[in-house]
Amino acid sequence: MIMIIKRLYFIATVLFAFSVCSCGGENYPDHPWEWDQDTEEEDPNPDIIEQGWTAVDNLGKLPDYIQVYKSPENLAGKRLLHI
């Protein structure tokens, strides 16, 4: 039983030493993530805009990643009812 406790103590000490030594404080260069790069502003959904959908902005403040669109009056050859 004492041997098991000594082994566990040794393993815990080694793991602690490795974790302390691995934090060398090195400075790594920033990775140029694709969302950090400046891109041209384009319509987020060009396919539905071509089909006649229009962006709606009268629903209050929404996050930038949420877009609301109003369908056209005729969709797939059928007249739609707008309420």
N, C-alpha and C positions, 0 to 999 in steps of 0.2 A: 504494500500500500504506500509506503514511504517512497519507493522508487517511482511510482506513478506520479505522485505529487512533485517530486524533483524534476521529472521529465516535463510535466505541464508547466512548471515554473521556468524551466530552461526554454521551452518553446515560446512562452509568453514574453520572456526577456528578449529573445532573438527577434520575434515579430515587432516588439516595441522599438528595438534598435534599428531595424530596417525601415520602419515607418518614420523615425526621426531623421535618419540619414537620407531618405529619399526626398525630403523637403529641403532641397538646396537653395530655394529662392531664385531659381533661374528665370530669366525673363524670356519668354517665347514671343516671337513676332505675332501680331494679330493676323488671323486668317481672313483673307478678303471674302467674306461670305457673300453669296449672290444677292441677298436682300440688303446688304450694305452699299452695294454699288448703285450709282445713279443710272436709272434706266429711263427711256422715253415714256412719257405718260400715254397710255393707249387705252382704248375702251376695254374694260375687263371681260366683256362678253360680246365679241363682235358678231358671233353667229346669230344670237337672238336679236340683236339690233338690226341686222340685215333682214330679218323676218318681220320687222315692224314693231317690235317691242320698244317702249320708251322708258327711260329712267324716271323714277318718281322720287322727289326729294321733299315732299310735304308731310312726312311722317315724323318729324322731329329729328333730334340728333342721334344718328346711328353710328356705330363704329365704321372705320374706313373699309373693313373687310366684308361688310354687309351691303348688298345692293338690292333694291326693290325695283321691279319693272312692271309696267302696265301692259297687258296684252293688246294686240291690235283688235279692231272690231271684227275683222274676218280672219279666221285662223283655220288653215287646212280646208278652205272652201266653205266653211260654215260661219254663220253670223253668231257672234257671242253676245251675251247679255251682260252689260256692265252695270253694276249696282253702285 
